[in-house]
Amino acid sequence: MFGRSKEETKLNVAFCRDQFPAACWDWAFFENAGGSFVPNSVITRLTNYMTECQVQPGAPFPSSSLAQERMDRGHKNMADMIGADADEVVIGPSTSANIDVLSRALRPLWAEGDEVIVTNLNHEANSGPWRRLAETGIRIVEWPVNPDTAQLDIDLLDQLLSDKTRLVALPHVSNITGDINDVKAITKRVHDAGALVCADGVAYAPHRFVDVKDWDVDFYAFSLYKTYGPHIGLLYGKKDLLLQAKSRHHYFIPETETSYKMNPAGPQHEIIASLSGISDYINAVAAEHLDELPNDLFARTRAVYDLFTRHEGDLAKIFIDWVASKDNVRLIGRITADTGLRAPTFSFVAEGISSEAIALRVTADKVGIRHGDFYARRLVEALGIDAEDGVVRCSMAHYNTLEEAERLVAALDRAV
């Protein structure tokens, strides 16, 4: 099908792995939720910038003009991949920093006593900044997870929304549970109540196609270093809302400079230029798999993520089959490999053994996983889990092989 991968098309994982440094595959790496590997295309873009035009961009001489051109291209490519306009995208230091800036930029638009709804399912990046607004007179309303299922009750949200609600902050996917929340449906409910949505897509964007316009979200944030790029974050915002938000930059930066005024650190020149390496990688995977290439990057990205999703479903099934057979293991989140219900991020605790010990034991098999609260401490505590030891997290990406997934569960079987 034009612009989409065929249902029977399998991801050529070997091809994908060839696009990355060979050293990536020394271990079976399952800490992808903490940061993905970076393809050679990103490394090349970064190196070329720093060796060919590492100067202040925007001046009329050749190297400076080239620097600006490469930065602009990297910025636009990231916007195109999610279906946004370039002036609706802010590329800043991290998701935590970007949402912190956003919260401060929106606060002047709200009155004392206005409300923000926050859930303990959130990573702290989309929790702490909004909660700190309580110090300025904003009322924080809690949307708690079910402590047994680690899921949100969407109907409960209707009871929490009021005429004073200004924004709801929630994760598209929890970086602990891996469960997918229906952001499109939730956004409609919130909009019907007259409020805004800020969705954290950090644990969603590495695994599923991002379509901010279809979901109608007001703000959407994710980390590019978890979507095969350098350590930096992306914040999408509807243009009219970014224009209303108050600048967090220098006083002489115009309020109309939506991408610039929301990044008080200023743009990281070589990092932004290197982002074109992410779209290079997407284009390479598309060319390898599609009979016909669509003209636009948005459609190519959709087709590639179709491939990623199907392969990750096969990986997830191996883990789900294992964990379902273990009476002494408690999986946090849905026990399913259904790609419409969860991403391949799995967290668990085991009876009689610490999470720390499990993560250490599997290193003997050259399997890389991690334990902890993963900056979702409020969730870990709400589930009655020791936050200091935390959970064991095993997170997959499209470049993991089925053999690696079998190696993971065999190592875990011995560990628990």
C-alpha positions as CSV (number, residue, x, y, z in Angstrom):
1,M,0.0,0.0,0.0
2,F,1.4,3.4,-0.9
3,G,2.8,5.2,2.1
4,R,2.1,2.3,4.5
5,S,4.0,-1.0,5.1
6,K,2.0,-4.1,4.1
7,E,0.6,-6.1,6.9
8,E,2.7,-9.1,6.0
9,T,5.9,-7.1,5.7
10,K,8.4,-8.0,8.4
11,L,10.9,-5.6,9.8
12,N,14.4,-6.3,8.6
13,V,16.0,-6.1,12.0
14,A,19.4,-7.0,10.7
15,F,19.2,-4.0,8.3
16,C,18.2,-1.7,11.2
17,R,21.1,-2.9,13.3
18,D,23.5,-2.3,10.5
19,Q,22.6,1.4,10.7
20,F,24.0,1.6,14.3
21,P,27.6,1.3,15.6
22,A,28.6,-2.4,15.9
23,A,29.4,-2.0,19.6
24,C,25.7,-1.6,20.4
25,W,25.2,-5.3,20.0
26,D,27.8,-6.6,22.4
27,W,25.1,-7.1,25.0
28,A,21.4,-7.8,24.8
29,F,20.3,-4.2,25.7
30,F,16.9,-3.9,27.4
31,E,17.2,-0.5,29.0
32,N,15.9,1.3,26.0
33,A,13.3,3.3,28.0
34,G,16.3,5.0,29.6
35,G,17.7,6.1,26.3
36,S,17.9,4.5,22.9
37,F,20.9,3.7,20.8
38,V,21.8,6.4,18.2
39,P,22.3,5.5,14.5
40,N,25.4,6.3,12.6
41,S,23.4,8.9,10.6
42,V,23.0,11.1,13.7
43,I,26.6,10.7,14.7
44,T,27.7,11.7,11.2
45,R,25.4,14.8,11.2
46,L,26.8,15.8,14.5
47,T,30.4,15.3,13.5
48,N,29.9,17.1,10.2
49,Y,28.4,20.1,11.9
50,M,31.2,20.4,14.4
51,T,34.0,19.9,11.8
52,E,32.5,22.0,9.0
53,C,30.5,24.9,10.6
54,Q,31.0,25.1,14.4
55,V,30.3,28.8,14.5
56,Q,27.6,31.1,15.7
57,P,24.8,30.5,13.1
58,G,22.9,33.1,11.1
59,A,25.7,35.5,10.0
60,P,26.2,36.2,6.3
61,F,29.5,34.4,5.8
62,P,29.4,30.8,4.4
63,S,30.1,28.6,7.5
64,S,27.6,30.6,9.6
65,S,24.9,30.4,6.9
66,L,25.5,26.6,6.6
67,A,25.2,26.2,10.4
68,Q,21.8,28.0,10.3
69,E,20.6,26.0,7.4
70,R,21.5,22.7,9.1
71,M,19.8,23.7,12.4
72,D,16.7,24.8,10.6
73,R,16.6,21.5,8.7
74,G,16.9,19.5,11.9
75,H,14.2,21.5,13.6
76,K,11.8,21.2,10.6
77,N,12.4,17.5,10.2
78,M,11.3,16.8,13.8
79,A,8.2,18.9,13.2
80,D,7.4,17.1,10.0
81,M,7.7,13.7,11.6
82,I,4.9,14.4,14.1
83,G,2.7,16.4,11.7
84,A,3.4,19.8,13.2
85,D,4.5,23.2,11.8
86,A,8.1,24.2,12.7
87,D,6.9,27.2,14.8
88,E,4.8,24.8,16.9
89,V,7.9,22.9,18.1
90,V,10.3,23.8,20.8
91,I,13.6,21.9,21.0
92,G,15.1,22.4,24.4
93,P,17.4,20.7,27.0
94,S,15.1,17.9,28.1
95,T,11.4,17.0,28.7
96,S,11.7,17.9,32.3
97,A,13.1,21.4,31.4
98,N,10.7,21.9,28.6
99,I,7.6,21.2,30.8
100,D,9.0,23.3,33.6
101,V,9.3,26.2,31.2
102,L,5.8,25.6,29.9
103,S,4.3,25.6,33.3
104,R,5.9,28.9,34.1
105,A,4.9,30.4,30.8
106,L,1.2,29.5,31.2
107,R,0.9,30.5,34.9
108,P,0.4,34.3,34.1
109,L,-2.7,33.3,32.0
110,W,-4.4,31.8,35.1
111,A,-6.0,33.2,38.2
112,E,-5.4,32.3,41.8
113,G,-7.7,29.3,42.6
114,D,-7.6,27.9,39.1
115,E,-6.9,24.2,39.0
116,V,-4.5,21.8,37.4
117,I,-5.2,18.0,37.4
118,V,-2.1,15.8,37.8
119,T,-1.9,12.1,38.1
120,N,0.6,10.0,40.1
121,L,1.0,7.8,37.0
122,N,3.2,10.6,35.6
123,H,6.9,10.6,35.3
124,E,8.0,13.5,37.5
125,A,8.8,15.6,34.4
126,N,5.1,16.1,33.8
127,S,4.2,16.2,37.5
128,G,6.6,18.3,39.5
129,P,6.4,21.5,37.4
130,W,2.6,21.6,37.6
131,R,2.6,20.8,41.3
132,R,5.0,23.6,42.1
133,L,2.4,26.0,40.8
134,A,0.6,25.4,44.1
135,E,3.2,27.9,45.5
136,T,1.6,30.5,43.3
137,G,-2.0,30.0,44.2
138,I,-3.0,27.2,41.7
139,R,-5.0,24.4,43.2
140,I,-3.6,20.9,42.4
141,V,-6.2,18.2,41.9
142,E,-5.1,14.6,42.1
143,W,-6.1,12.0,39.6
144,P,-4.9,8.8,41.3
145,V,-4.1,5.4,39.7
146,N,-5.9,2.3,40.8
147,P,-3.3,0.8,43.2
148,D,-4.2,-2.7,42.1
149,T,-4.1,-2.3,38.3
150,A,-1.8,0.8,38.0
151,Q,-4.3,2.2,35.5
152,L,-6.3,5.4,35.3
153,D,-10.1,5.5,35.6
154,I,-11.1,7.8,32.8
155,D,-14.6,8.2,34.2
156,L,-13.1,9.5,37.4
157,L,-11.7,12.4,35.4
158,D,-15.2,13.6,34.6
159,Q,-15.8,14.0,38.4
160,L,-12.5,15.9,38.8
161,L,-13.0,18.4,35.9
162,S,-14.6,21.7,36.9
163,D,-15.1,25.2,35.5
164,K,-11.8,26.1,37.3
165,T,-9.8,23.3,35.6
166,R,-7.2,24.9,33.3
167,L,-5.0,21.9,32.4
168,V,-4.7,18.1,32.8
169,A,-1.2,16.6,32.8
170,L,-1.0,12.9,32.0
171,P,1.3,10.3,30.4
172,H,0.5,8.8,27.0
173,V,2.4,5.8,28.2
174,S,3.7,5.2,31.7
175,N,7.4,4.6,31.8
176,I,6.7,2.0,34.5
177,T,3.6,0.2,33.3
178,G,4.0,0.5,29.6
179,D,0.2,0.8,29.3
180,I,-1.2,3.1,26.6
181,N,-3.7,5.7,27.7
182,D,-6.3,6.9,25.1
183,V,-5.0,10.4,24.8
184,K,-7.4,11.3,22.0
185,A,-10.4,10.3,24.0
186,I,-9.1,11.9,27.2
187,T,-8.3,15.1,25.3
188,K,-11.8,15.4,24.0
189,R,-13.3,15.1,27.5
190,V,-10.9,17.7,28.8
191,H,-11.7,20.1,25.9
192,D,-15.4,19.6,26.4
193,A,-14.8,20.9,30.0
194,G,-12.9,23.9,28.6
195,A,-9.4,22.9,29.7
196,L,-6.1,22.0,28.1
197,V,-4.0,18.8,27.9
198,C,-0.3,18.4,28.4
199,A,0.6,14.8,27.5
200,D,4.0,13.2,28.2
201,G,4.9,11.1,25.2
202,V,8.4,10.1,26.3
203,A,7.5,6.4,26.7
204,Y,5.2,6.4,23.7
205,A,7.2,8.1,20.9
206,P,10.0,5.5,20.6
207,H,7.4,2.8,19.9
208,R,4.3,4.3,18.2
209,F,3.6,6.9,15.5
210,V,3.1,10.4,16.9
211,D,0.2,12.3,15.3
212,V,-0.4,15.4,17.4
213,K,-3.0,16.9,15.1
214,D,-5.2,13.8,15.0
215,W,-5.1,13.6,18.8
216,D,-5.8,17.3,19.1
217,V,-3.5,17.6,22.1
218,D,-2.6,21.1,23.2
219,F,0.9,20.2,24.4
220,Y,2.9,17.1,23.8
221,A,6.4,16.4,25.0
222,F,9.0,13.6,24.4
223,S,12.7,13.0,24.6
224,L,14.6,12.8,21.4
225,Y,17.4,10.8,23.0
226,K,14.8,8.0,23.4
227,T,13.8,8.2,19.8
228,Y,17.2,7.5,18.4
229,G,18.7,11.0,18.7
230,P,21.0,13.0,21.0
231,H,20.2,14.0,24.5
232,I,17.5,16.7,24.0
233,G,13.8,17.2,24.3
234,L,10.9,18.2,22.0
235,L,7.8,20.1,23.1
236,Y,4.9,20.5,20.7
237,G,2.3,23.2,21.4
238,K,-0.6,24.5,19.4
239,K,0.5,27.8,17.7
240,D,-2.2,30.0,19.3
241,L,-1.4,28.6,22.8
242,L,2.4,29.2,22.3
243,L,1.6,32.8,21.3
244,Q,-0.4,33.3,24.4
245,A,2.2,31.7,26.7
246,K,4.5,34.3,28.2
247,S,8.2,34.3,27.1
248,R,10.7,32.7,29.4
249,H,13.6,34.1,27.4
250,H,15.3,37.6,27.4
251,Y,13.0,40.6,27.4
252,F,13.9,41.5,23.8
253,I,12.9,38.2,22.4
254,P,9.5,38.8,20.6
255,E,6.5,37.0,22.0
256,T,5.8,35.8,18.4
257,E,9.1,33.8,18.4
258,T,7.3,30.7,19.6
259,S,10.2,28.2,19.3
260,Y,12.7,30.6,20.7
261,K,10.9,32.3,23.6
262,M,10.2,28.9,25.2
263,N,13.8,27.9,25.3
264,P,15.6,30.1,27.8
265,A,18.8,28.0,27.4
266,G,19.0,28.9,23.8
267,P,19.2,26.4,21.0
268,Q,21.9,23.7,21.2
269,H,23.4,24.3,17.7
270,E,25.2,21.1,16.8
271,I,22.6,18.9,18.6
272,I,19.7,20.4,16.7
273,A,21.6,20.0,13.4
274,S,22.2,16.3,14.2
275,L,18.5,15.7,14.5
276,S,18.3,15.3,10.7
277,G,20.1,12.0,11.3
278,I,16.9,10.7,12.9
279,S,14.9,11.4,9.7
280,D,17.8,10.0,7.7
281,Y,17.4,6.7,9.6
282,I,13.6,6.7,9.1
283,N,14.1,7.4,5.4
284,A,16.7,4.5,5.1
285,V,14.3,2.1,6.8
286,A,11.4,3.2,4.6
287,A,13.5,2.8,1.5
288,E,14.5,-0.7,2.5
289,H,10.9,-1.9,3.2
290,L,8.4,0.1,1.0
291,D,7.7,-0.6,-2.6
292,E,6.7,3.0,-3.1
293,L,8.1,5.9,-1.0
294,P,5.6,8.6,-0.1
295,N,6.8,12.1,-0.8
296,D,6.4,13.5,2.7
297,L,8.4,12.5,5.8
298,F,5.2,12.3,7.9
299,A,3.9,9.4,5.8
300,R,7.2,7.7,5.6
301,T,7.5,7.9,9.4
302,R,4.0,6.4,9.8
303,A,4.9,3.5,7.6
304,V,8.2,2.8,9.4
305,Y,6.5,2.9,12.8
306,D,3.9,0.4,11.5
307,L,6.9,-2.0,11.0
308,F,8.4,-1.1,14.4
309,T,5.1,-1.7,16.2
310,R,4.5,-5.2,14.7
311,H,8.0,-6.4,15.5
312,E,7.8,-5.0,19.0
313,G,4.6,-7.0,19.5
314,D,6.5,-10.2,18.7
315,L,9.2,-9.2,21.2
316,A,6.5,-8.4,23.8
317,K,4.8,-11.7,23.4
318,I,8.0,-13.5,24.5
319,F,8.2,-11.5,27.7
320,I,4.4,-11.8,28.4
321,D,4.5,-15.5,27.9
322,W,7.3,-15.8,30.4
323,V,5.9,-13.5,33.1
324,A,2.5,-15.1,32.9
325,S,4.1,-18.4,33.9
326,K,5.6,-17.0,37.0
327,D,3.6,-17.1,40.2
328,N,6.3,-15.3,42.2
329,V,6.5,-12.3,39.8
330,R,4.2,-9.3,39.8
331,L,4.0,-7.5,36.5
332,I,3.0,-3.8,36.8
333,G,0.4,-3.0,34.2
334,R,-1.6,-5.1,31.7
335,I,-0.5,-8.7,31.1
336,T,-0.9,-8.5,27.3
337,A,1.3,-8.1,24.2
338,D,-1.5,-6.3,22.4
339,T,0.3,-3.4,20.7
340,G,-2.9,-1.3,20.9
341,L,-2.9,-1.6,24.7
342,R,0.8,-1.4,25.7
343,A,4.3,-0.5,24.6
344,P,7.1,-3.1,25.2
345,T,8.2,-1.6,28.5
346,F,7.8,-4.1,31.4
347,S,8.3,-3.5,35.1
348,F,7.9,-6.1,37.8
349,V,8.8,-7.1,41.3
350,A,9.6,-10.7,42.5
351,E,8.9,-12.4,45.8
352,G,11.9,-13.1,48.0
353,I,14.5,-11.2,45.9
354,S,15.3,-7.5,45.5
355,S,14.9,-5.7,42.2
356,E,18.5,-4.6,42.5
357,A,19.7,-8.3,42.8
358,I,17.8,-9.3,39.7
359,A,19.2,-6.5,37.6
360,L,22.7,-7.5,38.7
361,R,22.3,-11.2,38.2
362,V,21.3,-11.0,34.5
363,T,24.6,-9.2,33.8
364,A,26.2,-12.6,33.9
365,D,24.4,-13.4,30.7
366,K,25.4,-10.0,29.1
367,V,21.8,-8.8,29.5
368,G,21.4,-5.1,30.3
369,I,18.4,-4.0,32.4
370,R,17.9,-1.7,35.4
371,H,16.0,-1.3,38.6
372,G,14.6,1.7,40.5
373,D,11.7,4.2,40.4
374,F,12.7,5.7,37.1
375,Y,11.6,9.2,38.2
376,A,8.0,7.8,38.6
377,R,8.4,7.6,42.4
378,R,4.8,8.7,43.2
379,L,3.6,5.7,41.2
380,V,5.9,3.2,42.8
381,E,4.9,4.4,46.2
382,A,1.1,4.3,45.3
383,L,1.5,0.7,44.3
384,G,3.0,-0.2,47.7
385,I,6.4,-1.0,46.4
386,D,9.6,-0.1,48.2
387,A,10.7,3.0,46.3
388,E,14.4,2.6,47.3
389,D,14.6,-0.8,45.6
390,G,12.0,0.0,43.1
391,V,11.0,-2.3,40.2
392,V,12.9,-4.3,37.6
393,R,12.4,-2.7,34.2
394,C,13.0,-4.4,30.9
395,S,12.3,-2.2,27.9
396,M,12.5,-3.2,24.3
397,A,13.1,-1.4,21.0
398,H,12.5,-2.3,17.4
399,Y,16.2,-3.2,16.9
400,N,16.1,-5.9,19.5
401,T,16.0,-9.4,18.1
402,L,13.7,-12.3,19.0
403,E,16.8,-14.2,20.0
404,E,17.7,-11.4,22.4
405,A,14.2,-11.4,23.9
406,E,14.6,-15.2,24.5
407,R,17.9,-14.5,26.1
408,L,16.4,-11.9,28.4
409,V,13.6,-14.2,29.7
410,A,16.1,-17.1,30.1
411,A,18.3,-14.9,32.2
412,L,15.4,-13.6,34.2
413,D,14.2,-17.1,34.8
414,R,17.5,-18.0,36.4
415,A,17.5,-14.7,38.4
416,V,14.1,-15.1,40.0
